[in-house]
Amino acid sequence: MSKKILLVEDDADLLEVLRLIFELEMPSCELITASDGESALKKARRFVPDLVILDIMMPKKDGIEVCRELRSDVTLANVPVLMLSAKSEESDVVLGLGIGADDYLAKPARPKELVARAKNLLRRSSTRQVAAGEETISAGKFVIDPVRFEVRVKDEIIELTPMQFKILHTLAKTPGRVYRRDELIDAAAGTGVVIIERNIDTHVKSTRKKLGAHADVIKTVHGVGYKFVE
């Protein structure tokens, strides 16, 4: 089945370059383009893409606001978001991943790396859609349901992004086991994925924030990685 990719970039020349790259490297995909935040949201709601590649610095609404609105929309909350931005400082990466982006790539992006990351996000999304074969996990106060893509604590439902859900699900499957950062990257994002360790740390931090009063179930093992504690 053809995948829909929404390309959002306010630079017309770069948008055309991105379109040509994906037409060449992923010819079976349907490409949708937008040049500002407001039109990006309208097209996302209209077409419900399988992946959004999102610039940060844009008119009307910037990429940060667009990502927040995508994550708060029931229909679009689980659509993978790859942020593509000229802002490459660590604080910018932390912010982008912290508000729910699944990956972050600094401009100028190398075409093959961009396509590889896009394919990986689409692959992970497809894997989630067939997660019905995975069992629901009951760990401590948590019920983690991969079929409904839902995390419950008693009557409370905790909304997580796809990456946050996968991290929690991976850790909770084997409470007490310490996952090294590279193991957690492989389990949550897939092998062969270029995600630096500070990015997985940011995803863990944002997951804890979403868990609120229950954040202490994810423990840091300094110098090693993370574990789930019931």
Secondary structure, DSSP 8 states (H G I E B T S, - for coil): ---EEEEE-S-HHHHHHHHHHHHHH-TTSEEEEESSHHHHHHHHHHH--SEEEE-SS-SSS-HHHHHHHHHHSTTTTTS-EEEEES--SHHHHHHHHHTT-SEEEESS--HHHHHHHHHHHHHHHHHHHTGGGS--EEETTEEEETTTTEEEETTEEE---HHHHHHHHHHHHSTT--EEHHHHHHHHH-TT----HHHHHHHHHHHHHHHGGGGGGEEEETTTEEEE--
